[in-house]
Amino acid sequence: KHCNICKSCVPRFDHHCGWINNCVGLHNMRTFLGFLLANGVVCLYGVILSTAAVAGSMKRRGFFNVYIYDTQLQYRVPLYTRPARLAEWVLVYYPIPVAVGMFMAVAGLLMLAFFLYQAYMISEGRTTYETYKRNQLYKRLRAAAAAQQQQQQGGPVIDGSSSSMG
């Protein structure tokens, strides 16, 4: 398949990836999967690192010795036993590490999803491009069948472009 972006022919073309600014196909699929996996691991490491940084700082500040008064129980309880208060406290004192950790978690989940999708496509023996083209064909065939059924029932054809296919 000829890639319109790279202006080159790629055997077993899968897709053009903007992240690596290259086409993914037969000769570099393994490298692309490694890229996705490595980025997923780096994102996981970022989540662990930001969590460890926040927890270490909380320990140094004496967070685990902070108590709040619980009006329902009528006595003091450790702050870390109240999830809503804990989240509020962490977001107020550590907004940047929390934001970085959340971003890394979302990015890591996306990497995992892309990796699993590519692995699924490989197991099916298909490429992303083939799947895209097949879905386009199915959509056109369904539209043509609906238009043909509409004509047989004597009603107006809703989509004029699909009536030229029948």
N, C-alpha and C positions, 0 to 999 in steps of 0.2 A: 504494500500500500504506500502511496506517496503522501507524505505529510505536507500539508499546505503551510504550516508554520515554519518548519525546518527547511522546506524545499528539498527534501531528500527521500529516497525510497527506503523503507524499513521492512525487513522480512518479519512476518507474523506481528504486524503492527498492533499494539494494544491501545496506547493513547499518548498524547503529547503532555508531558508533565511540566507545569510551570515552576514547580519547586526546584527541579534540577535543570530546567531549561533545555530539555532534550526529549526525544521520543523514547518510549519504552516499547521494546519488542523482543524478538527472539534472543538477541545477543546480550541484552542487559537486564532481563527480567530478574535474574538472581541478584544482581547488584541493587536493583530498585527495591526488592523485598528486604535486602539487608539494610538499605537506607531507611525504610519504614520502621524496621525492627530497632535499629540503633537509635533513631529519633524517639521512639516510644520508650526505650530504656532511659535515655537522657531525661525525658519528661518525668518518668517515675523517680529518677534520682533527684530532680528538682523539687518534686513534692516532698520526698523524704528529707531533703536538705532544709527546705523552708520550715517544715514541721519541727525538725530537730533544733533549728535556730530559735524558733519561737519558744519551744519547750525549755531550752537551756536558759534563755533570757528570763522566762517566767520563774524558773527555779532560783536564779541569781537575785531577782527582785523580791523573792520571798512570797510569791503568789500562793504557794501551797500552805502558807500560814495565815492567809486572809480569811476572815470569817464575816458572814453577814447575818443579820437577825431575821429569822423566819417568823412572820407574824402568825401563821397558821399553827406552827409547832410551838411557838412561844419560847424559842431558845436559838442560840447561835449555831450556824452550820457552816462547814467549809464552803467557800465560793465555788470550788471546782465540782461540787456535787449538784450544782444548779446549772443545767445546760444553757438556758437562756441567758443567765447572768455571765456565764463563762464566755459565750459567744460575744456578748456585748463588750466585755472587758478586753478580750483578745482583739476585736475589731478596732476598738478605740486606741489601744496601745501599740498594735502591730499591723497597721493597714497595708503597708507595702509587702511584707513577707506573706501575708494572707492572700493578697491579690496575686502575687507571683505564684504561690502554691496552687491557687484555684485555676489560674491560666494554664499552668503546667498540667494539672489534672485533666482539664478539658482537652488540651492539645494531645496529651497521651492517649486519651480515649479515642480521639479522632484517628491517631496513628494506628491504634489497635484495630479500629473499624476498617480503615483502608487496607491494612495488612490482611485481615481476615477475608475481606471481599476479594482481594487479589488471589489469596490462597484458594478460595472457593472457585473463582473463575478458572484457575489452573486445574483444579480437580475436575471441573466440568469439561475441560479441553476447549474453552472459549476465550476470546479476548473481550476487552471492554468495548472495542470498536464493533465487533461482531454482534454483541448483545445490543448495543445501541441501534445498529442497522436493523436487526431482527425486530426490535420493539417499534421502530418506525414503520416497517413493513406491516406488522400486525395492526398498527393503528390505522394505516391506509386501507387494509383489507376490511377491518371492522366498519370503517366509514363507508366503504363501497357497498358492503353487505347491507348496512342500514339504509343507504340511499336506494338500493335495489328493492328492498322490502317496502320502503315508503312508496316507490313507484308502482309496485304490484298492488298495493292497497289503494291506489288512486289518489294519494295525498300529494301535496307539493314537496319537492325536494328541498331540504333545508340547506344543504351544503352543495353549491353548484360545482365546486371543483371536484368532488368525489363522483359526481354523476358522469363525468367524462371517462372514468375508469371502467364503467360497466358497459 
